[in-house]
């Protein structure tokens, strides 16, 4: 006490001057005094800092993810002036893809925009120096791509409009990462010839370091001219010199707002569409700032991150409440010190400011620790994602100025919200009682601490109920019947275009593959344009005549499959038959539909033999198969249309093999078959179908595990807070307990008296948490993740966990109270 009161004369009386320098000096004195208090009570200070670090770390880490995905500017020149053109497609989805005619109509607007560019994704096999081809990601881009984005080459040059024209000499631009990884950062690669999809291509440039295209997550590694599409995709539809669809980006002219640009663009497109029917796709368009994320699913992703940030904020709330309770306890212990300061002239405002400064310093130190924990978690996350996904992930979870500002603002806000409450309470000290004794607790502080503890447990219940709901929903999805057999099936993705095969050679390759795969003993094999849970299906609108009415039109998911597909996946054929080799001819019109399609187009009738229109052609139903979950485990089945894989263009193709010895044996069969049929063909992705299915639940699984972790941390903090509060109450009530025991109170009664107090607060907090969960959070969790309402198991386990922690936190100080020596307790003051 003397060493703390020594500088009292220097700060306890409010300075009379109001100059800015004097104010800053007073604030600096407060900070210095706060640091001295922290050094003199290291145990208390460390406990506060660790508690706050745990709370700040979760919110900062989630915000760093949000920053990496949605807030951090793309590494482009003036990214704010770049606009992505999107429209509502026929299936009422937002889409950023346009036909070539649509793009031609869009880029005619030159008043509101200074330049336009188009690009399309592509699959490439890159071979250099006699090595096997490597599958790399890349894009077909027009000659203005790099100029519109404001990118300059690191080495060499970029291609222009002449090299983007069909028939021009093929050229290639490498990403900086691929140049370093594959070519050892050799500047001599400029002008060399490599093989891309089996074709010789001249490398003319290397992109600057840090530029990975316009995608935030997946790196683009090569760029080739848009006009070379047909050269590198000989297996595509005959006569297609450009991709079927492209993404369009424009740069706004100076002084033009987005609404003005949309109006000018709409007028120009309408003018073109009046004479070009194919350009009408671009009529209902909008402009969005170039975000680097797919248009579809963006709102769902934002909702999920917002919910995760909310759960992390609950942990911070629990930690802050815990710290506020600790500060209240310390303020009670410092009643006499504060009374002395006020007795010698310190005003109440001066005391509040000093105590608030101590709180702010502690919260800032805790925030610093939280940022360090978030940085470590981000590095682990980046390493884990990069090693688990075959694509090259460039998403940066690092901490930048925006994340640091968020953590600083969070620390300051929580310090003001939860640090001022103890300061205000401590400043209301009554001088005479406090100077006589500091042993008796202030009743209003006791009630406030109890309220804090109830709030802590309510927040813990919310987190545990949310985690339980997500875990139960995840378990239901994992055990749902997908409509086929997942076990024992392996999937591998190949693309004959990576070797430059035209359509005829690609079909020959697939025949050789099937000949080798037909030898799987006791198994089955098939080829398909898409596989369940692979997100590679195409959507079509089909229609069929209905007696006495207009043709019924429905949207379906279309997949091209080879004979044996239904047998490989064990999809039951309900009516008719599956495909045979005779169905694969060019003029064959056989189709297999799912039960959902049959119910919609021919309700109550036999669909086998019926004909319908799909993609402008007429097809005949030869069979009906069971509905299956195609997009995600546990999701509602979507209408499916299956056609023979021999019809239509070839391209990215999936090999499915079922082996009696399991998926590893099936993967081995696929590897040997591919090496035998085309030794230089890279396998883009190979995995068990069960693993692919589990990946569809990754977002829900991550949310469940993260929320459960937050709940566990919150529960731990709440337990520590309850233990500290009750232990301190026992210390303050030592004299009272001694009197009770001297008058004949049983130690068991004393123990129950203390134990009951903690359990009552846990019960009140649990009730408040359950009541808060039912009307609001449950609806939110269901809307974001599709999780069902909370189950009885969760309603039982969450309160049980709360009561176990509360019982343990209450029992330890209660047992200590029951073992007090009455004589020693009576002497306590």
N, C-alpha and C positions, 0 to 999 in steps of 0.2 A: 504493500500500500504506500509506504513513504516514497518509493522511487517513482510511483505513478503520480502522486500528488505534488511532487517537486515542481513540475512545470505548470502548476495550476494557475499561478498568477499571470503566466504568459498568455493563457488562452481562455480562462473561465469567464473573464469579463469581456463583453462584446466590444470590439474596437470602435471608436467614435468616428474615425474617418471612413468615408464611403468610396474612396478612390478605387479604381480597378486594380492597381498594384497591391493595395492593402487587402482587398478581397482575395486576390490570388495567393497572397502570402498567408492569409488565414486558412485558406483551403489546403495549402501545402503543409501547414502546421498540423491540420487535422489528419492528413494522410500519414505524416511522420509519426504522429501519436498512434494511429491505427497500426502501423507496422511494428511499433514497440510493443503494443498489446499482443500482436500475433506472436512475436518472439518470446514473450513472457508466458504465453499459454500455448506451447507447441502442440500438445495433444489435442486440445479442443480445436485449434485452428486446422490441424491436419484432418481431423474428422469432418469438419465443415467443407474443406476443399475437396476431399475425396467424394463426399456425398454430392456436391454440386457438379464435379467433373463427370460423374456417372449420368447425371441428368442432362447436362449440356451436350455430352458426347452423342447421345442418341439423336437429339434434334439437329445437331450440326451435321452429323453423317447423312441423315435423310435429306437435309437441305442441300448438302453437297451433291447428292444424286439428282435432285431437282435442278440444281444449277447446271450440272453437266448435261442434262437432257433438254432443258427448256430455256435456260436463262443465259448461259455463256454464249457470247457472239461467235458465229462461225469465223474461221480464220480466212476471211476474204476481205477484199478492199471495199470499204463502205457497204457492209452487209445490210444495213438498214434500207438501202435503196433497191434491193433485190426483191422481186415479187414472184411468187409461185402462182400459176394459174390453176384453179381447181374448178370442178363442176359437179353437179349431181347426176349420177349415171342412172340408167334405166331401172336399177334395183334399189333406188333411193339411198345410195351410199355416196359419200364424198369421194371423188376420184381426182387424181392429178394427171391422168393419162389421156392423151388425145390422139386421134388418127392423123395421118399426114395432111389430109385436107383440112382438119380442124386447126392444125398448126399453121398451115399456109394462111388461113383466114385470120388467125390471131396476130401473126407478125406483120400484117399489113398496116397495123396501127403504129404510126411513127411519130405522132405528135406528143402523146403522153409518155412515150417510152423512147429511150435513146438507142436501145439494142435489145435483141431477143436471142435466145439460145434454146436448143432442144437436146435431149439426151435420152438414152435407153439403156437399161441394164443388159449385161451380156455375160456369158460363160466362156472362159478362155483357157486353153492349154498352152503354156509357154515352155519352149524347149530351147536351150542354148548350150553350146559347147559339147554336144554329143550326149548330154544328160537326158533322162526320161522327162517327158512333159510334166509340168507342175500346174495343177489347177489354181488359177488366180481369179480374183474378182476384178471387174472393170466396167467400163461404159463405152458405148458408141456415142460420140458427141459431134456436133457440127463445128464448123471452123471458127465460130464466134464464141465458143464455150469459155476458153480461158480469158479472152478479152473482156467478156461480160462480167466474169467473176473477179476481174482485176488481178489475175495471177501472172507472175513472170517466171520464166524457167530458171532453174538452178544451173543447168548445163544445157547447151544446145539451144533449140528453139521449139515453138509449138507449131502445129500445122494451121494452114489457112483455108479459105473457102475453096481454092482450086484443088487442094489435096483432099477436100471433103466430098468432091463430086464423084458419082459412080464411075468406075473404070480407072480412077487415078491410081498411081503407084502407091501401094500400101505402106503406111508409115505408122510409127508407134511412139507414144510418150510413156515413160516409166514413172512410177511414184518414187519418192526419195527412199522410202522404206524398202521397196523391192530392189531398187538399184543398190542399196547398201547390203541387203541380205543375199541376193542372188549373184550380183556382179562385183561384190567387194569394194564398192564405192570407186570403181575404175572410171575415170573420165573418158577413157578410150572407147567406152561402149557406144558413144555417139558416132553414128555412121556405120556401126556394125549391123549384121543381118542375123536375126533370130527367127525361129519358127513359131508362129502363132496359129493355133488350130491347124497345124500341118502346112501352113503357107509361109513362104519367106517374107519377112517384114523388116524394114529398115528402122532402127531406133534413131529418132531425130532429137529427142529432148528428155530431160529429167525434171520433174516438178520440184518446187522448193520444199525444204523440210517443213513438216507440220501440215502441209496441204494433202488431205486424203479424200478430196472430192467434197460434195455437198451433204454427205451423210454424217451424222454425229457419231454413229456407233461403228458401222462396218466400213473399213477402209477400201477405197477404190485404188487398185494397184496398177492398172494399165488403162490408157485411153487410146482409142482408135477412131478414125473418121466415120461419121454416120453413113457416108456413101459406100463404105466397105462392108456393110452388113451382109450383103449377098455373098461376097467373097468368103467371109468367115463362117457363114451359115448355109452351106450348099444343100443341107437337108431340109431347108425351109420350103415353104410353098413356092412353086415355080413362078418366076417373074417378079418376086418381091425384092426390090432393090433397097428398101428401107424397112426398119422395124414396123410392125403393125401399129404400135402405139409408142408415143414419146411423152416425156415430161417437159413442160415448157416453163422457162424462167425469163423474166424481163427486168430491165433496169429502168426505174422511173426517171423521167426528165426532171431537172431542177425546178422546184416550186410547184410541182404537181402533187396533189394529195391522192390518197388511195381511192376515195369515192369519185374524184374527178377522172382518174385513170380508168376505173371500172365503167363509168358512163361512156367515155370515149371509145373504149375497147368494145363494149356491147354494140354501139352504133356501127362501128366498122365491121364487126363480125356479122351482124344482121344484114348488112349490105352485101357481103360476100355470100352468105348462106342463101340469099334470095335466088342466086343463079347456080349455086353448087349445093345440092342436097346433102352431100357427104359432110359438108362443113357445119351442118346444123347441130352437131354434137357440141359445138363450142358456144351455143347460144346462151344457155343458163350457166354462166361462169361467174367466178368471184376471184378476187385477188387476196392472197395471204402472204405475209412476210415469209421469206425463205427460212424455214426452221430446221431443215436437215433431218426431219422425222417423217415417216409415212403419214399421209392424210388420214387413212383409215386407222381407227383405234387410238388416235391421239387423245381424244377426250377421256376415254376409259383410262389411259395411262395417267393422265393428270389427276383424275379422281382417285386412283389408287395411291399415288404419291401423296395427295392431300390427306387421305385417311391415315397413311403411315406417319406423316408428320404430326397428325393429331394424336396418335397413340404415343409417339415419342414425347410429345408435349405433356401428356399425362404423367410420364415418368419424371419429367422436369418439374411438374407441379408437385409430385410426391416429394422429390428431393428438396424443393424450395420450402415446402411446408415443414419438412423435417428440420431444415436449417433454421426456419423461423422459430420452431419450438425450442431448438437448442439455444438460440439467441435470447428467447424469453427466459429460459432457465438461468442463463448467465446474467441476464439483467436483474433477475430476482436476487442472485447471489451478490450483485454489486449495488444493492439498494443503499447500503450505508455509504459507499464511496460516492455515489451520485448525490446523496443527501448532503454530504460534506461539501461537494463542489457547489451545490446550489446555495448552501448556507454561507459560503464565502463570496457569493456574488454572481455565480453563473446563472444566466437566464434559461428558461425552459427551451427556447429556440436554440441556444448555444449547445445545450446538452443533446437535443435531438440531432443537430448537425454533426456533432462529434460521433455519436453512436451510429448515425447513418453512414458516415465516412468509413467507420470500421466495417459495416456491412458491405458497402460497395467494394472495398478492397478485397474482402473475403470472396465475394461473388465473382470479381474479376479474376482472381487467382484460380477459383474453381472453373471459370469459363476457359481460362488458358489450358488447364489440365484436360478439359473436355475436348478442346480443339486438337490437342496432341493425340488423344484417344481416337478421335474421328479420322485424323490423318492416317494412323496405323491401320484402322479398319478399312479405309479406302484403298490403301495399298494392297492389303490382303484380298479385298474384293476384286480389284483389277487383275491381280495375278490369277485368282480362281476362275474368273470369267474367261480370260484369255486362254487358259489351259483347257477349258471344258468345251469351247465352241470352235468348230473347224474354221470359221471365218476369222479374219484378222480384226479383232475388236480394238478400237482406238478411243473408246469412251474414257474420259479423264475424270476420275473422282477426286482429284487433288483440290487443295484448299487455295483459293485465290482471294483477291480483295473483297469480292462480294460475300464469300463465305465468312471471312474474318469480320466483316462489318455486321453480318447477321449474328455471329456469336457474340460480338461486343454489345450489340443492341439487346440481345437476349439476356446477357448477363446484367446489363444496366437495368433493364426493365424488371427482371426478377428481383434484383437488389432493392429497387425502389418499392416494388409491390410487397415483398416479404421482409425486407430489412427495416422499413420504416415502422411497421406495426410494433415490433419489439421496442424500437426507439421511442415511439409515442407512449407506449405503456410504461416504460422505465422512467420517462420524464414526469409522470404523474405521481411520483413518489411523495408521500407525506413526510415532512422533515422530522417531526418529533418522534413518531413511532419508529421511523427508519434509523434515526440516530441512537435510539435506545437499544434496538435489536434488529438484526437482519435475519432472524431465524424463521419468523412466521411468514408464510407465503401470502402474496397478495391474491385475494379471491378472484378478482377479475382476470388476472393473468392465468390462474388455474383453469378458469372456464374457457379462456381463449386457447390454451394448450389442448384442452379436451376437444374443442371444436376443430383444431388442426388435425388431431389424431383421427377423428371421425372422417374428416375430408380425405386424409391419406388412404384409409381403408376403403372408402367409397371409390376412389380412383383405382385402387388395386382390383376391386371387384369388377369394374368396367373393363380393365385390361384382360383379366382372366376370363371373363365371359366372352369377350370378343375373340380371344385366342381359342377358347373351347368351341365356339361356334364355327370358326374357320377350320379347326382340326376335325370336327365331326363332319363338316361338309366335305373336307378333303378325303376322309375315310370313306364316305358314301360314294364319292366319285371314283376312287380307286377300286372299289368293290362292285361298281355298277357293271352290268352286262353290256358290252359294246356292240353286241350282235354278231360277233365272230370270235375266233380263238386267237389270242395274242401269243401264247406260249410257243416256243420252238421256232419262231419265224424271225428271219433276219432280212434287213433291207439295205441295199446299196444303190447309190445314185451314180449314173454315168451319163455321158453325153458324147455321142459319136462325132458331133461337130467339133470337139476339142482336137480331133485328129484330122479335121478337114474333110470328113466323109460326106459325100452327097447322099441323096435319099436312097438310091439303089444300094450303095455300099453300106449304108447304115442298116438297112433292112437285112442285108446279108450278114452283117455282124450279129444282129439280134438272133437270126436263125442259128448261127454257130453257137451262140451262148446257150440257147434253149436246148440244142442237141447235147451239149455237155452237162447241162443242169438236169436233163431228163434222167441222168444216171444216178441221182440221189437215191440211195436205197431206202425204200419205205417212206419217202418224202414226196414233195411236190414243188413245182416252181412256176413262176409266171412273170410277165412284164406288165408294167402299167405306167401311164402318164402321171399318175398321182397315187399316193398311198395314204391310208388313214393316218391322221395326225401330222401330215406333212405339209399342209398349207400350200399346196401347189395345184389345186383344182381350178378349173375354169367354170364360169357361170353362163348358163344359156336360158333362154325363154322358150318353152315348148308349148304347143297348142294342139288341141284335138277337138273334133266336132262333138257337140253334145246334142242329143235328140231334143228337138223343140226349142233350141236356144242358140245363142252365139257361141263360137268356139271358146272353150275354157283355156286360159293361159296361166301358166305357173312358172316360177323360176326354179331351176334345178342346178345341181352341181354335176358337171360332166366329167367322166373319167374314161380314157381309152385303155382297154385291158386285153391281154392275150388269153387264149383258151387255157384253162387251169387256174385262173385267178380266183374264182369262187372256191375251188377245191383247196387251194393253198391257204387261204384265210379261213376256210371252214364257214363260209357264208351260206346259210341254207337257201336252196332254190325252192321257193314256195309253190310256184306254178311254172309249167313249161320246162325249159331247159336252159343251160348255160351256153357259152359259145363253143363252136367247133372250128377246126382249121378252115372249113369251107366258108365260114362267115367273114374271113379276113380279106376277101377279094375287093377290088376297087369298086365294083358295082353292087356289092352286098349292102343290104339295108337292115340287117339284123340289129336289134337293140334289146337290152335287158334293163328293166326299170325296178326301182324299189317299191315296197308296198305303199309308201306315202304317195308316190306318183300315181300308182294304180287307183288308190282311193280318190284322189282329186280328179283325175281325168275320166275314169270309168267307174263311178261309184255303183256298187252292187252288181257289176257285170264282170264277165271274164275278159281280162285285158289281152290274153294271148291271141295273136293274130290281128289285133287292132293296129291301125296306122296313125301316125301323128307327125307333125311338122316340128323340126328342130334345126336351128341354124340354117334355115332356108331350104333344107332337104327333107325328104319324106322317109321315115323309118318305120319298121314293123317290129312289134313286140314279140320276142320269141320266148321270153321268160320273165318271171317276177321273183326277186330275191328279198330277203328280210331287210328291214331298215337297220342301218348301222350308225354308230357314232363316228363321224368322219373328222371333226375338227378338234374335239377335246373330250377326254374321258368324263362321263357324267353329263355331257351336254345333250340337248334334245336332237334326235336324228334329223337330218335334212334330206329333202327329196334328192334321189340319186339317179343319174342316167349313165348307163355303161354302153360303150360302143367298141367294136374290135379295134385293136391298136394298129392294124394294118391300114386303117383308113385315116386320111389326114396326114399332116406333117409329122415327121419324127423330130426328136430333139432331146431334151433332158428326159431320161427314162430311168425308171426304178425297177430293180431286180428284187423279187421276193422269193425266198426259198424257205420251205419248212423241212426241218430235219428231225428224225425221231430222237437224236441225241442232244437236241437243244439248239439254241441260237448260236453258240460258239461254233458248233459243227457246221451250221448253215453258213456262217460267215466264211469259214474255211472253204466250203464248196464254191461260194461266189468268187472268192479271191482266185482260186485255181482256174475257174471257168473263164474269168476275165483275162487272166494272164495267158491262157491257152488260145483264146479267140483274138485278143489284141494286146500284146505285151506292153505297148506304149500308152495304152489308154488309162488315164488316172481315174481312180475311184473318188468321187467328190465327197461322199459321206457314206460310211458303213456302220450299222449299229443294229442291235436287236429291236424288234418292233415294240416290245414291252418298254424299253428305254425311251424310244421315241414317244410312246404314249405318256410316260411319266413326265416328259418335258412339257407337255401341254398343261400340266398342273403346277409348273414351276412358279408362276406368279402367286397362285393361291398358297402353295407350300411355303414360299418365302414370306408371305404376309403372316401366315400362321406361326411359323417359327420365330419371326421377328417380334410379333405381338406377344407370344409366350415368353420370349426372353425379356421383353420390356416388363411384362407382368411379374416375372420372377425377381427382376431387379427392384421393381417398385415394392413388391412384398417384403423383400429383404430390408429395404430402407424403412418401410413402415414398421417392421418388427423392431429394428434398432431404435427407431424413434419412440415407440411405445415403451421399450425397455428403459431407455434413458429417462423418459418422463416419469415413469412409475418409480424407478430407482431414486430419482431426485425427490419425489414426493415422500418416499420412505425416509430419506435423510432429513427433510424438513419436519416430518411428523415424528421424529424419534422420541421427543419428550412426551408427546401425546400417547404414543404407543406404550411407553414406559408406565404412564399413569394407568392406562387400561389394564396392563398386565399386573400392576401392583394392586389394583382393585379386584383382581381375580379372573381377568379375561383369559380364556384358553388360547394357547399358541395357535391351535387350528382355527379358532375364530378370527384371530388377527391375520392369519394367512389368507383366510377367505375374504376378509374385508379388503385387503389390498388386491387380491387376485380378481375379485368381482369387478373392481373398477375398470381394469383393463379389458375384461370380457364384455362389459356393457358397451364400451366405446367400439369394440370390434363388431358387436351385434348391430349397433346403430349405423356404423359405416357400411356394413354388408347390406342392410335394408335399404339405405340410401343409394348404394351402387346398383342394386337390382332394380329399384324403381326408376332410376335414371336410364338404365340400359333398355328397358322394355319399349318405351315410346320412341326413342330417337336412334340410338346406336345400332340397334338390331336392324332397323330399316336401312340405315346407311351401309352396314356391312352387306346386307342382301343386295342392295342396289349396285354396289361396286364390284363385289366378287360373286354374286349369285348364291351366296350362302343362305341356307334355310334358317328358320328361327332356332333359338337356343334350345338344345335338347335337355332332357331330364338329367342325363349324366353330368353335363356341364353345370346345371343348376345345383347339383349335389356336390361336385368336386370343388368348384370355385369357393363357396362358403366354407367347405371343410378345410381347404388350404389356409384360408384366412384365420379360422378359429385355431388351427394347430399352431400357426405362427404367433397369434395373439396369446394363446395359452402358455407357450414357452416363454414369450417376452414378459408375461405377467407373473409366471410362477417363480422365476429366479429372484426378483426383488421381494416377492411375497414370502418366500422361504427365508430370506435374510431377515425380514421384519419379524417373523415368528421366532427366530433364534436370538433376538436381542436380549441382553441382560437387563432386567428391569431397573436395577440400581444404577447402572451406567447410563441407561436411557433417561432416568429422572434427573441426572446431573447435566444432561445435554442442553445446550441453549442454541 
